[in-house]
């Protein structure tokens, strides 16, 4: 006899109420992906270092032109609130305190992966593409490379390119900003 498993989907409002009620353990990081609450992998030293290097490189170069959000949630529809490692948002004087960002405000998402590369590629990349995020980088610390995803479609990104040590990469929104891959990978 086949068993049907019942799945419960949550909205962003449900998710926030659950957090306020203390449903999630304080030492467990979670994010909301397509209505499902997903536990995030613990962040290791290499991951932290890559995020810190990227932050140190990007923040001074986009100050006043974009907002850099580090390991913080972004609103994707009514049932999504992932927490990318780095997001470049269109500059807004209120720094998004008056209302959530929209997908149109998101210029670039960067996911740093040591244990999460497969999840970032198979789950998060299609999610970001579906919401029309113009550019995604997955920094793969195990393979020492950065994969750049462009041209979002409803199902996936139409084009990808891999960048390695010795090359530079820059956000589409800021062509003047070219970052040596080694400055991100270490």
C-alpha positions, 0 to 999 in steps of 0.5 A: 500500500502506497503512503502519501506524505503530507507536506506543509508549505509556509508563507513568509508571514508564517515563517516570521511568526514561527521565528518570533514564537521561538519555534527554531532553535537559536543555534540552527540556521534555517531559510525558507525555500519555496514554502519549505523550511530548510536547515542550512549547513554550518559555515566553516572557516574557508566559507567565512574567509571567502565571504569576508574577502568578497565583502572587503573587495566589493563594499568599498567599490560600490559604496553609494551605488549599491547596497551590499547585503551579507548573509541576510534574507531576501524576499522572493515572493510569498513563500521564499526567503533564502539567505545568500552569502552576498547580495548586491541591491539597487541603491535606495536611500532608506536601505530597504527599511521601509519595504522589502526588496523586490527581485527587480532590486537584486543585481547580483547574488553570490553563494559560497559553497564548500558543502552546499555546492550541489544544493546551491546549483540544483535548488537555489540557482533555479529559484533565483532564475525563476524570479529573474535575478539577472546574475548569480555566482557560485563560489565553489571552494572545493573546485577552486572556481566561480560559476557565473550564471546569466540570462534567467528563464522560468526554469534555469539560467540560459548561460554559464561560464566558469572562472578560475584563478588567473581570471577576473570576474565582475558584476554585470551592473558594475562593469568597472568592477573587476575582481581577480578570482584569487581575491575571492578564493584566497 
